[in-house]
Amino acid sequence: MTTPAGSGAGFGSVSWWGLSPALDLQAESPPVDPDLQADTEHGTPQLDVLLLGSVDGRHLLRTLARAKLWSPRRFRFYVLENNMEAVARHMLIFSLALEDPEKMGLQERSEAFLEVWGNTLLRPPVAAFVRAQADRLAHLVPEPDSLAEQLPWISLGALKFRERDVLEAVFRFWAGEEKGPEAFPMSRLWDSRLRHYLGSRYDARRGVSDWDLNMKLHDRGARVIHIREFRRWRDTGVAFELRDSSAYHVPNRTLASGRLLSHCGERVAARGYWGDIATGPFVAFGIEADDENLLRTSNGQPIKTAGEITLHNVTELFRVLTAWGRPRASQGNPMEVAGEEDGTREPAPAPASFTIYFLPLHSSQTLHHKTCYKGQFQLLYVACGMAHLLSPELAACVAPGGHLIVELARYLVDLRQEQLQAFTARVVELAQAAGFAPQPGARPSETFARFYKSRDSAPVCTDSVAEPGPPTPEVLVPPPGIVDLLPEVLVSPLSEDLTQPLQDRTPPPVPIQLPSESQVPFSEALAPPTGSQTSKPESD
């Protein structure tokens, strides 16, 4: 069996990295209106952003790193994902990015980020760091006071009690409560996905990799991705090899997620790798750079690879982000940092005031019922895997004059050109139905679709337009959003034969009591009973 081109199967059902370059969200937001958006407590304009499916925090990191180019502004980022593992990755990424430089140097942090973020296998020192951070976060999640003291830029108050329990269970799995490599045999799971994806083309996988890179990714603008690094990632899942290849042998548990599969006639929750195996993590930070010298070519070939550009960009991001972590950690003046020599106070390069609020799963169609979210956001970002959630209900959360950015499927190598065009057309249709219009004067882009909400638009919100929640339990579907958006173009839902490689190589666990959803994080099925929290979620 060969997976047909255009199936989207290589995208997976869980996103671990973005399929578009990182954006500066301030540059994408409407101009500051001090009369309407000023923070009355601090007298500083405030930017409220709602992000659906941003998965890796790249837009947040770039926005904070470039804040010094703009006038001071307070940031409130509201993040909505479709699984708690993505929320846990957000927390781990930001705890790493804002780690005290005296405990972890800049180069060490940058390299650790690349490995955790984009590699299936880790070096032992990085794996030890992940275990230590996961153990720390597992203890902070059920303790709101301690979380607010140690990570003041993170708010879990809006999550449900059960979601917090699931989040704690994810961190405990990362911390190694289930010992041994068989708890998450990453190399075997990667090979199983690859064999099912390629089918009869598996023995010719190098040729398939060359074709996808040269005829698709290169043609779509990602020419800096080198064939050697792309082949290595396709074969092993290791995108960034910063040391000798033999140093990478510890499974990256942060890429684990769960799915309901058929086993012996029953549906059981199985942990595995269900992410991207087609495009790779090179697009987010590796195909664009502020330093144009990194993108130069010699004899028609780029002089730098996507991995080298990614390391440079991430290092520069973390260099600037150091100023954001210091004042908050020391509880000093958020607008000042200490001088290095004489102890005097000097202005920080950016206002050290931002908060990331994590919203409940599957809440996109009910946010507008709360007055604290209705008409609140100046900017709405929607990833391509969640574009099907665009609706009048979601648009009701955007302030009049607010902007909408939708990630397009340009770098999904499984999709043909006509499917990409159909996807873009469907996004425009959904955005207009929700009350948005194309931004006048916006630069043409094949990567993002840009819209704005007119001040006189008032789309009708009805509960029957879109019901919140995951797909129905009859079938397991491919990438959530792609089938919903292009039902006539893409293939039908996955059949039960997907479970065959897993049954041959990695049997699912013993059947457990199943939730009603057809696709659910494995840790949720194993989460401890609710009620272990001491505080209530925010009600407003």
N, C-alpha and C positions, 0 to 999 in steps of 0.2 A: 504494500500500500504506500502511496506517495501523497503527502499533503499537497493539495492543489494550490498553485499560486493564487493569491487573492483571498485566501481563507482567513488571514489574520491570526493563524494559530501560533505563529512565532512571537506575537505580542504577549501572549499569556493572559492569565486572568487577574494577575496582581502586578501593579506597577511599582518598581523599586527606584527608578530614576526617570528623569524627564526626557521627553523626546523633542526638545526644543532648547535653544540657548537661553541662558539666564537673562531675565529682564530687570531693569531698574523701574520699580513700580511707581516711583515718584514721577518719572518721565512719562508714564502712561496714564497718570491720574489727571483730573481736571485741574485748572489753575486754583490756587489757594484763595478761598473767600474768607478773610479774617472775621467778618461779621457773623458768619454762620458756623464756621468750623473752629473758631478759637476755643482752646481749652480754658475754661473760666478759672480753674484752679491755678494753672501755671502761666496763663496768658500766652500760650504757644499754639499755633495752628496744629490741627490734628488730622491725621490721615487714617481712615478706617477702610480696611481692605478685606474682602471675603475671597478665599481661595478654595476651589473645589479640585481635589486631586493633584495638588502641587507636588506631593509625595516626598521630595528630597530637600525642600527648603532652599533651593538654589535662588529663587526669585527674592526671598527674604534676605539671604546673605548678600546678594548683590545690591539690593536696595539699601541695606545698612552700610555697606562699604562705600557707597557713593553718596551718602547723605551729606558729606562735607561740601559737595558741589552745589548744594541747595541751601536755602535759608532754613534755620532751625525748625524742626517739625517733630511732633510726637507721633509714634506709630502704634496702631492697634491692628494686629493681624489675626483674622479669624480663619482657622484652618478646618476644613471638613474633608475627611477621607472616608473610604469605604471598608477599611479594616483597621484594627487596632495595632497591628504590626507596623503599619505606616506611621501611626502616631508615635509609637515607641522609637522608630528610627528618627523622626523629627527631634525628639527629646535627646537622643544620643548624639545626633549631629551637632545640635546647638551646645550641648554640654562640652563637646570636644572643641568646637570653634571658639568658645569663650573660656576655655581652660586657662588657669593661671599660667602665664609664660614662665614663671619661676619653677613650676612643676613639670612643664612640658614645653620644649623649645618649638620655635616656629616650624622648622623643617620636619621635626618629628610629628607635630600635629598635622601638617599638610599631608605627609605620607600616610599617616594612620587614617586620615579622612578618606583618601583615595582607595585604600584597601577595604575599609569597612563599607564604603559606599558602592564600589563597583566590582569587587573581586569575590569570587565564590570561595576562595581559599585565602587564609591569612597566615602571616608569620607568627610564630609563638609569642613575641612581645606584644604585638597588636591584639592577638586573641586574649592575652592576659589583661590588657587594658579594657577590652570590651567586657570581660567577666567582672572586673572591678567596678566599672561604671554601671553595669546592669544590676549588680548587687546593691549598689548605692541607690539607684533609682527605684528598685523594687521596695526598698525601705521608705523612700520618700513619698511614693504614690499614695499609700494609705494614711500619711501624716501631712495634712494640708499646711499646718503651721511650719513644719520643718521644710516643706517644699517651697513655701513662700520666702523663707529665710535664705535658703541656699540657692534656689533658682527663681528669683523674683520675676524673671521675664516669661515664665511659663504659668498658665492658668488652666487647671483641670476642672474648675468649678462647674462648668456646664455639662460635663460628662455624667452619664447615669452611673449608679452604684455598680451595676453589673459590668459596665464598660471599664470602670476603674479596676475591678477585680480581674478582668481579662488582661488589662494592661500590666498589672502586677504579675500575672502568670507568664506573660511574654518575657518580661525582664528576668524572671526566675529561670526560665528555660535558657535564656542567653547566658545567665550567670553559671550555668552548668549543673543545675539540680539533677538533670538526667545525664548521667556520666557516660563516657565512652563515645567513640566515633559513630557507632551504629545508631545513636540517638538522632543523628542527622547526617547520613552518608552522602555528602554533597556531590562528590565526584560521580558516584553511581546514579544519583538522581538526575544530574545534568546529562549524563550519557543517555539515560532513559528518555528524557524529553527530546534530546537531539535525534535519537533513533526514530521516535514516533513522528517527529516533525519532518524529517527528511525521507523516511521510508526507504524505498529502493534506491534513493540517491545517497544513502549514508556512506557507502564506500567511495563515492565521488564528492565527499563533502568539501574538500579543498577547492574543487572546481566551482561548487555552488557558492562558497564564500567569495571567490574571486568575482563571480558574476554579480552577486548581490552588491558587492562593494563598488566595482567599476561601472556597472551599468545602471545602478540605482542610487546608492549613497553619493558617489562622486558626481553623477549627473544632477543630483538635487542640491549640490552646494557643499557637501562635506568632503572636499578633495584632500584635506590634510590627514584624513584617516589612512594610515599606512597598512599595506596588505599584511605585513607580518603581525602587527598588533591585532588586526581584525581576525586573522586566522587563529591566532593563539586564543583570543576570547571565544571564538566559535567552538574551538575544540575543548577548552578546559574551563571557560568562564572566568579566567584571570585576565582582566583588561589592562591593569597597570602593574607591570613587573619592574619594581624599583630595585630589587635585589636579585641574587641568583635564583633561578627557577626552583631549585631544590628547597629554598627557604619557605615556600608556600605549600603547606600541607594541612593546616588546621581548618576545618569547615567553618564558614562564616554563618553563624546561626542567625544573624539579623536578616538573612534572606529566606528564612523559613516561614511558611504560612500553611494554612490548612484548606482542605477541600473535601467535599463529600463524594465518595467514589462507590462503585458497586463491587461488592466482594461476597462471593458465595450467595448471591441473590439478595443481599442486604446492603443498605447504604451505611457506610461507616466513614468517620472522619479520619483522614490520613494526612500526616504532615509531609510536605515535600517542597520542591522548588517549582513554583507556578508562574515565574516572572518571564521577562523578555529573554529570548534566545536568538533573536534575529538582528536587531539593530545595535544594541550595546550602549554603554554609558558614555560614549565619546562625545555625543552631541551637546550635552548640557554646558560643559565648560571648555570643550576641546576644539571647536570649529570657528570661534570668534575670539578676538583679543583686542584690548585697548591699545596695545603696542603693535603697530602695523608691521614691525620688523619680524614678528613671529609668523606672519602670514606670507612672507616673501617666498618667491619661487626661484629656482635655479635650473636652467635647461628644461623649463616646463614642469618641474617637480617641486613640491613644497620642501623647504629646508628644515622644517620642524614637523614632528608627528603630532597627532591628536593627544597622545599621552603626555608629551613634553609641554604642549600648550596648556593642557588641563592642570598639570602640576604648577606651572607658572601662575596661571590665573587663580588657583586656589590659594597658593602661597601669598599672593598679593591681597586677596580677600581677607585672609586670616591676619595679615600684618595690620590692616586697618581695623579689623574687628577687635584687636587687643584693647583698643581704647574704649570700646563699649563694655567690656567685661570688668575692667579695673574699678571704675567708680561704683558700679552696682555691688561688686563683691566687697568693697571696703566701706560701703554705706556712706561715702562722702558726697560732696556736691556733684550731681550728675552732669553738670556743665563744665567741670574742671577736673584736671588731673594734676598730680604732683609733679613739680619740676625735677629733673634728674640730678641736678647738682646742688642747688642752694635751697631746695625744699619749698620754693615759691609755687604759687598756684598759677597755672597757665590754662588758656581755653582748650577744651578738648576738641578734636577734629570733627566731632559730630555729637548731637545731643544724645546722651546715654539714657534714653527713655523709650522703651518699646515693650510691648507685651504680646505674647502669642496665646490666643485663646483657642482651645480645641473644642469643637462642637460635636454633639452626638452623631453617631453614624446614621445615615439614611434620614437626616433631618432637613434636607434641602427644600422639601415641599411644605414644611410646617414652620419654618423660621418666621415667616411673615405674620404668624399669629401672635408673636410676642412684640410688644411695642418697642422694646429695646433694640430690635433688629429692623423693624419696618422703616424703610427710607433711610437707613443708617449709613450705608456704604457708598463711598465715592468711587470705588473701583471693585469690579467683580472679575475674577480670573477663573476660567473653566478649562481644565485639561481635556485633551481629545477623548480620553476614555470615559469622561463624565459629561460629555456634551449633550447626551440625551436628557440630562436633568434641567436643561434650559426650559423655563416655563414662565407664565405670568406670575405664578406664586413666588418663584425665585426672584424675578425682576422687581417685585414689590419691596424687596429689601434694599434696592439700589436707590440712592437719592436722585431726584430730578437733576438732569445734567451730568449724572455719573457715567463712567465709562465701563465697557465690557470688553475683555480680551479673551478670545477663544483660541486655544492651541489647535492647529490643524494637524493632519496626519501625514505631513510631507515626508517624514523620515521613517515611516513604517514600510519596510522593504517588501512586506507581503502584498501590499496593495498596488494594483496597476494604476496607470495614469487616469483612466476613465473613472476608477473608483475614488481616487483622490478628488477629482472634480465633483463627483456626486456627493462626497462627504462635505466638501466646502459649500456646495449648493444647499445641502440639508442644514448645515450650521446657519447659513443666512436665513433660511426659512424659519428655523426655530427662534432665532434672535428677533426677527421681525414680528413673529407671532407673540413674543413676550413683551413687545413694546419698544424694542431698540431699533435704531437706524444706523447705517454705515456712517462712520466718522467722516465728515467732509474734510478733504485735504489730507487724509491719512495716507502715508506712503504705501504703495502696493507691496504686499508680502504674501509669500506662499507658506509661511510658517505660522503666522497669527492672523486672525480676523478681528478687526477692531470696530466697535460700535459705541454708540452713546445713547443715553435715554433722554429723549426730549422732555422739556419741562412741562409740556401740556399732555404728555402721554399718560393714559390711565387704562391699562389693560385690565380686562375683567378676570378676576381670580375665582375659579370654581374648584371645589375639591375633587371633581370628577376628571379634571384635566390630566393629572398624574398622581398616582398613588405612591406614597413613599414606601421604601422597603426594598429588599432584594428580590431577584427573580423568583417565580413560582417554582415549587420543588419538582415539577415533572421532569425537567431536563437540566443537565449541566451545560452552560453556555460558554462560548469563547469570550474574548475581551468584552466586559460589560459595556457598553456604549457603542461598539462598532456594529454589532448585529442589530441593536435597537435603531441605529441611525440609518443603516443601509440594508434593510431586510431583503431587498430584491437583488442587491449586488453581491453580497457576501453569502457564504455557504450557510447551510442549516445548522442548528445546534449540534454540538459534538455528540457522537454516538458512544455507546458503552465500550467500543474497542480501545478507547483511550486508556482504560484501566489495564489492558493486557500487559504492556511492558512492566507496569508496577507489580502486577501479580507474579510475573516471572522473576523479578529482581528484588523488589522491595514490598513484601506483603503488607497490607494495611494492618493496623493494630486490631486488637480484639474489639468486636462491636460494643459501642457504648450507647447511652441514651442520646438520641439525636434531637437537635433543635428542628424547628419547622422549616428553616431556610434551606435552600439547596446548595448554598455556598457560604461557608462560615469559617472564621479562623479556628484552627484546631485547638488553640489554647482556650477559646471560649467554651468549648465542650468540656474542657478539663479544669475550668476556673473554679476557685473555691467558692463556697456559698456567699451570697451577698449579705450585706449588713455589717461588714467588717470595718466600714468607714465610720469616722466620727463626726463628719460634717455633712451638711446637705448641699446638693447642687444649687447653683443660683437659680432663682425662680423668675427673675425678670428678663 
